[in-house]
Amino acid sequence: AVVSTQSTGAVDKMKQQQKGVRRTVRPMDFTSEKYDLGNTTLNDLWNICPDNLAACQDSNRNFTPETYKFFEECIEQLEPDSGVEKQYYLTNDTAFVWRSLRLLAQQSIPYFQHIQNTKNLTLTDNLQNIVTIIGKEYKKDNGMECN
């Protein structure tokens, strides 16, 4: 095997340069209220709240939308007098279907029983049925007129 002298020379030069560089690692002080992680951005993020677990569980950190608000536009599209053609329904968008199923799995598990009872329908048709049910339930609960 032939080794080029240029590559070995470059490696030797890098090793010599690295010998002169020393990194100092400071031990973490777990007794203080503030932590120094070695980076100002990480320090700022880590030290925002004294109890990080409580900050994560705070109700202000819940970014999941309410079921009806998420499906509101879709419910309006599925109404017969909306004038939206079937090909333009949100339920035909695969990303919307995926987000919908994730939301339903997180907040409204009973709707999956409806999918199991109608196995012969496509996922889009099942989601349209579920969205219609959600709309009817919301209107019923809020005293609105239900078709």
Backbone as CSV, one residue per row, in Angstrom:
resi,resn,N_x,N_y,N_z,CA_x,CA_y,CA_z,C_x,C_y,C_z
1,ALA,0.843,-1.172,0.000,0.000,0.000,0.000,0.884,1.229,0.000
2,VAL,0.559,2.136,-0.897,1.328,3.373,-1.016,0.585,4.460,-0.264
3,VAL,1.281,5.109,0.654,0.688,6.194,1.425,1.317,7.477,0.939
4,SER,0.463,8.430,0.612,1.014,9.681,0.106,1.612,10.478,1.257
5,THR,2.701,11.124,0.975,3.375,11.906,2.013,2.591,13.161,2.350
6,GLN,1.753,13.635,1.442,0.964,14.835,1.711,-0.067,14.559,2.794
7,SER,-0.768,13.407,2.711,-1.803,13.121,3.695,-1.193,12.864,5.075
8,THR,-0.049,12.156,5.131,0.571,11.912,6.437,1.135,13.206,7.003
9,GLY,1.626,14.071,6.150,2.129,15.365,6.615,1.007,16.218,7.190
10,ALA,-0.151,16.177,6.563,-1.299,16.952,7.054,-1.783,16.412,8.383
11,VAL,-1.780,15.084,8.538,-2.215,14.473,9.794,-1.247,14.844,10.912
12,ASP,0.047,14.799,10.637,1.037,15.164,11.641,0.877,16.623,12.057
13,LYS,0.628,17.483,11.092,0.462,18.904,11.386,-0.771,19.132,12.270
14,MET,-1.881,18.409,11.971,-3.099,18.542,12.780,-2.857,18.062,14.202
15,LYS,-2.116,16.972,14.364,-1.831,16.441,15.701,-1.002,17.435,16.506
16,GLN,-0.050,18.097,15.857,0.773,19.090,16.546,-0.075,20.283,16.971
17,GLN,-1.008,20.699,16.126,-1.871,21.823,16.473,-2.796,21.466,17.628
18,GLN,-3.294,20.224,17.652,-4.204,19.811,18.707,-3.493,19.684,20.047
19,LYS,-2.201,19.400,20.050,-1.461,19.271,21.303,-1.433,20.590,22.059
20,GLY,-1.402,21.688,21.335,-1.343,22.994,21.977,-2.684,23.464,22.519
21,VAL,-3.773,22.891,22.037,-5.108,23.309,22.470,-5.532,22.462,23.654
22,ARG,-5.894,23.145,24.728,-6.369,22.429,25.908,-7.774,22.900,26.240
23,ARG,-8.628,21.961,26.424,-10.000,22.284,26.817,-10.125,22.084,28.306
24,THR,-10.684,23.042,28.940,-10.917,22.901,30.377,-12.388,22.588,30.592
25,VAL,-12.632,21.566,31.329,-13.992,21.155,31.637,-14.234,21.457,33.111
26,ARG,-15.200,22.342,33.314,-15.531,22.699,34.688,-16.566,21.718,35.223
27,PRO,-16.403,21.297,36.446,-17.408,20.399,37.022,-18.718,21.153,37.261
28,MET,-19.845,20.459,37.117,-21.159,21.063,37.340,-21.367,21.285,38.833
29,ASP,-21.931,22.430,39.156,-22.267,22.742,40.544,-23.762,22.520,40.706
30,PHE,-24.145,21.384,41.279,-25.554,21.043,41.404,-26.213,21.677,42.623
31,THR,-25.453,22.405,43.422,-26.024,23.030,44.616,-26.577,24.417,44.322
32,SER,-26.180,25.030,43.216,-26.645,26.377,42.916,-27.994,26.336,42.207
33,GLU,-28.668,27.464,42.189,-29.970,27.593,41.529,-29.817,27.659,40.013
34,LYS,-28.721,28.206,39.523,-28.490,28.365,38.087,-27.439,27.357,37.639
35,TYR,-27.615,26.860,36.425,-26.666,25.913,35.860,-25.895,26.574,34.727
36,ASP,-24.622,26.255,34.649,-23.789,26.746,33.561,-23.494,25.558,32.653
37,LEU,-24.119,25.547,31.491,-23.959,24.436,30.553,-22.863,24.689,29.529
38,GLY,-22.201,25.835,29.625,-21.097,26.121,28.728,-21.497,26.865,27.478
39,ASN,-22.772,27.156,27.315,-23.271,27.860,26.143,-24.353,28.823,26.638
40,THR,-24.260,30.080,26.275,-25.192,31.072,26.822,-26.642,30.773,26.423
41,THR,-26.864,30.294,25.211,-28.233,29.983,24.783,-28.798,28.825,25.589
42,LEU,-28.010,27.779,25.762,-28.463,26.643,26.573,-28.680,27.067,28.023
43,ASN,-27.798,27.901,28.523,-27.963,28.393,29.898,-29.280,29.136,30.053
44,ASP,-29.582,30.012,29.101,-30.828,30.776,29.166,-32.039,29.852,29.121
45,LEU,-32.021,28.873,28.210,-33.145,27.951,28.107,-33.310,27.104,29.362
46,TRP,-32.209,26.610,29.879,-32.267,25.709,31.020,-32.673,26.438,32.297
47,ASN,-32.304,27.689,32.413,-32.530,28.428,33.655,-33.782,29.302,33.618
48,ILE,-34.665,29.104,32.646,-35.902,29.886,32.575,-36.754,29.651,33.821
49,CYS,-36.897,28.421,34.187,-37.740,28.065,35.327,-36.923,27.209,36.289
50,PRO,-37.057,27.450,37.591,-36.277,26.646,38.532,-36.668,25.170,38.513
51,ASP,-37.925,24.879,38.243,-38.375,23.486,38.188,-38.819,23.187,36.758
52,ASN,-37.938,22.595,35.973,-38.217,22.358,34.558,-39.363,21.377,34.331
53,LEU,-39.510,20.380,35.189,-40.601,19.421,35.036,-41.950,20.113,35.232
54,ALA,-42.043,20.977,36.225,-43.285,21.725,36.450,-43.576,22.644,35.265
55,ALA,-42.535,23.223,34.695,-42.726,24.101,33.540,-43.265,23.314,32.352
56,CYS,-42.803,22.081,32.160,-43.283,21.252,31.049,-44.736,20.827,31.244
57,GLN,-45.149,20.652,32.489,-46.503,20.194,32.776,-47.492,21.345,32.926
58,ASP,-47.039,22.569,32.794,-47.888,23.738,32.941,-48.986,23.735,31.874
59,SER,-50.179,24.180,32.244,-51.302,24.183,31.301,-51.064,25.139,30.131
60,ASN,-50.219,26.127,30.307,-49.894,27.046,29.208,-49.068,26.360,28.121
61,ARG,-48.493,25.209,28.418,-47.659,24.486,27.460,-48.478,23.518,26.610
62,ASN,-49.795,23.468,26.800,-50.643,22.580,26.018,-51.006,23.279,24.711
63,PHE,-50.434,22.831,23.624,-50.650,23.454,22.324,-51.595,22.639,21.442
64,THR,-52.239,21.641,22.022,-53.166,20.812,21.270,-54.506,21.540,21.160
65,PRO,-55.032,21.705,19.955,-56.304,22.424,19.817,-57.476,21.586,20.319
66,GLU,-58.563,22.268,20.632,-59.787,21.560,20.995,-60.305,20.840,19.752
67,THR,-60.965,19.722,19.973,-61.405,18.890,18.857,-62.308,19.662,17.894
68,TYR,-63.306,20.360,18.428,-64.232,21.064,17.540,-63.527,22.178,16.765
69,LYS,-62.666,22.928,17.441,-61.983,24.033,16.756,-61.086,23.521,15.639
70,PHE,-60.468,22.371,15.851,-59.605,21.790,14.822,-60.430,21.392,13.596
71,PHE,-61.621,20.824,13.831,-62.450,20.320,12.736,-63.473,21.332,12.237
72,GLU,-63.475,22.542,12.764,-64.511,23.517,12.437,-64.630,23.776,10.930
73,GLU,-63.515,24.039,10.274,-63.546,24.299,8.830,-64.012,23.066,8.056
74,CYS,-63.567,21.912,8.505,-63.951,20.660,7.838,-65.449,20.404,8.008
75,ILE,-65.985,20.698,9.188,-67.424,20.528,9.436,-68.223,21.427,8.495
76,GLU,-67.766,22.663,8.347,-68.449,23.592,7.434,-68.399,23.092,5.988
77,GLN,-67.271,22.506,5.586,-67.143,21.988,4.224,-68.084,20.823,3.974
78,LEU,-68.298,19.991,4.982,-69.104,18.785,4.802,-70.600,19.059,4.828
79,GLU,-71.012,20.254,5.208,-72.437,20.577,5.189,-72.900,20.659,3.734
80,PRO,-74.089,20.121,3.452,-74.558,20.049,2.054,-74.687,21.413,1.370
81,ASP,-75.025,22.450,2.109,-75.221,23.757,1.494,-73.953,24.607,1.444
82,SER,-72.800,24.003,1.715,-71.549,24.775,1.728,-71.068,25.116,0.321
83,GLY,-71.387,24.292,-0.644,-70.977,24.541,-2.017,-69.552,24.092,-2.325
84,VAL,-68.921,23.357,-1.415,-67.559,22.871,-1.646,-67.645,21.503,-2.321
85,GLU,-66.916,21.338,-3.412,-66.906,20.048,-4.100,-66.125,19.023,-3.286
86,LYS,-66.489,17.766,-3.418,-65.875,16.697,-2.631,-64.363,16.612,-2.817
87,GLN,-63.903,16.903,-4.002,-62.461,16.786,-4.254,-61.649,17.825,-3.477
88,TYR,-62.292,18.896,-3.003,-61.589,19.953,-2.276,-61.766,19.855,-0.757
89,TYR,-62.408,18.798,-0.271,-62.578,18.620,1.176,-61.221,18.483,1.853
90,LEU,-61.139,19.005,3.046,-59.909,18.836,3.828,-59.619,17.367,4.110
91,THR,-60.654,16.557,4.187,-60.467,15.139,4.498,-59.779,14.388,3.359
92,ASN,-59.592,15.027,2.223,-58.835,14.415,1.127,-57.351,14.739,1.199
93,ASP,-56.975,15.623,2.104,-55.569,15.985,2.295,-54.945,15.001,3.276
94,THR,-53.934,14.262,2.830,-53.348,13.212,3.678,-52.727,13.778,4.952
95,ALA,-52.151,14.971,4.876,-51.565,15.578,6.085,-52.661,15.918,7.092
96,PHE,-53.790,16.419,6.619,-54.904,16.731,7.513,-55.458,15.451,8.128
97,VAL,-55.574,14.401,7.349,-56.073,13.120,7.867,-55.142,12.613,8.962
98,TRP,-53.848,12.691,8.732,-52.872,12.216,9.723,-52.979,13.024,11.010
99,ARG,-53.030,14.370,10.887,-53.149,15.215,12.082,-54.471,14.959,12.792
100,SER,-55.522,14.721,12.031,-56.834,14.449,12.616,-56.818,13.168,13.436
101,LEU,-56.248,12.137,12.857,-56.187,10.865,13.578,-55.328,10.966,14.825
102,ARG,-54.251,11.733,14.753,-53.414,11.951,15.949,-54.201,12.677,17.039
103,LEU,-54.943,13.701,16.643,-55.739,14.458,17.606,-56.828,13.583,18.207
104,LEU,-57.516,12.836,17.380,-58.570,11.956,17.879,-58.004,10.885,18.810
105,ALA,-56.839,10.374,18.495,-56.220,9.367,19.364,-55.847,9.957,20.714
106,GLN,-55.476,11.221,20.712,-55.059,11.861,21.958,-56.254,12.303,22.795
107,GLN,-57.313,12.790,22.162,-58.394,13.405,22.914,-59.714,12.648,22.865
108,SER,-59.962,11.889,21.830,-61.296,11.322,21.626,-61.227,9.881,21.145
109,ILE,-60.757,9.007,21.986,-60.596,7.594,21.627,-61.909,6.936,21.183
110,PRO,-63.080,7.257,21.755,-64.307,6.557,21.339,-64.616,6.641,19.850
111,TYR,-64.113,7.643,19.168,-64.372,7.749,17.735,-63.691,6.636,16.952
112,PHE,-62.653,6.039,17.497,-61.988,4.937,16.803,-62.870,3.690,16.775
113,GLN,-63.784,3.583,17.732,-64.731,2.473,17.705,-65.619,2.595,16.470
114,HIS,-65.945,3.815,16.102,-66.749,4.042,14.894,-65.996,3.551,13.658
115,ILE,-64.685,3.785,13.608,-63.881,3.319,12.476,-63.878,1.799,12.424
116,GLN,-63.790,1.161,13.583,-63.762,-0.303,13.628,-65.092,-0.885,13.144
117,ASN,-66.195,-0.195,13.441,-67.510,-0.697,13.031,-67.768,-0.516,11.540
118,THR,-66.984,0.328,10.868,-67.182,0.582,9.436,-65.884,0.286,8.680
119,LYS,-65.413,-0.928,8.811,-64.135,-1.315,8.201,-64.159,-1.257,6.673
120,ASN,-65.334,-1.388,6.070,-65.398,-1.427,4.611,-65.251,-0.042,3.977
121,LEU,-65.289,1.034,4.761,-65.121,2.383,4.222,-63.650,2.770,4.192
122,THR,-63.313,3.696,3.304,-61.939,4.203,3.268,-61.701,5.091,4.474
123,LEU,-60.450,5.378,4.748,-60.093,6.222,5.887,-60.680,7.622,5.729
124,THR,-60.693,8.124,4.507,-61.269,9.445,4.238,-62.762,9.454,4.539
125,ASP,-63.471,8.420,4.098,-64.913,8.338,4.355,-65.191,8.209,5.852
126,ASN,-64.389,7.405,6.532,-64.535,7.270,7.984,-64.316,8.607,8.680
127,LEU,-63.291,9.327,8.265,-63.005,10.620,8.889,-64.140,11.607,8.617
128,GLN,-64.708,11.583,7.406,-65.844,12.458,7.114,-67.029,12.134,8.018
129,ASN,-67.285,10.843,8.251,-68.366,10.447,9.154,-68.094,10.923,10.581
130,ILE,-66.855,10.772,11.036,-66.499,11.196,12.388,-66.634,12.708,12.529
131,VAL,-66.179,13.451,11.535,-66.278,14.909,11.574,-67.740,15.335,11.609
132,THR,-68.594,14.653,10.853,-70.027,14.946,10.876,-70.602,14.687,12.264
133,ILE,-70.200,13.596,12.891,-70.660,13.271,14.248,-70.190,14.339,15.236
134,ILE,-68.937,14.748,15.126,-68.397,15.784,16.020,-69.195,17.071,15.862
135,GLY,-69.495,17.450,14.622,-70.283,18.660,14.374,-71.671,18.571,14.984
136,LYS,-72.338,17.430,14.813,-73.677,17.250,15.377,-73.639,17.295,16.898
137,GLU,-72.650,16.634,17.506,-72.533,16.635,18.970,-72.280,18.045,19.497
138,TYR,-71.425,18.789,18.809,-71.128,20.153,19.252,-72.376,21.030,19.164
139,LYS,-73.094,20.925,18.058,-74.309,21.722,17.907,-75.359,21.340,18.934
140,LYS,-75.470,20.050,19.217,-76.427,19.560,20.216,-76.062,20.065,21.616
141,ASP,-74.769,20.009,21.953,-74.314,20.439,23.270,-74.463,21.940,23.470
142,ASN,-74.394,22.707,22.388,-74.470,24.168,22.494,-75.827,24.726,22.095
143,GLY,-76.830,23.852,21.952,-78.185,24.296,21.671,-78.380,24.894,20.301
144,MET,-77.538,24.531,19.351,-77.676,25.032,17.978,-78.594,24.108,17.208
145,GLU,-79.076,24.604,16.076,-79.930,23.786,15.216,-79.085,22.685,14.589
146,CYS,-79.588,21.469,14.641,-78.851,20.319,14.085,-79.651,19.724,12.948
147,ASN,-78.988,19.515,11.798,-79.677,18.960,10.610,-79.961,17.498,10.812
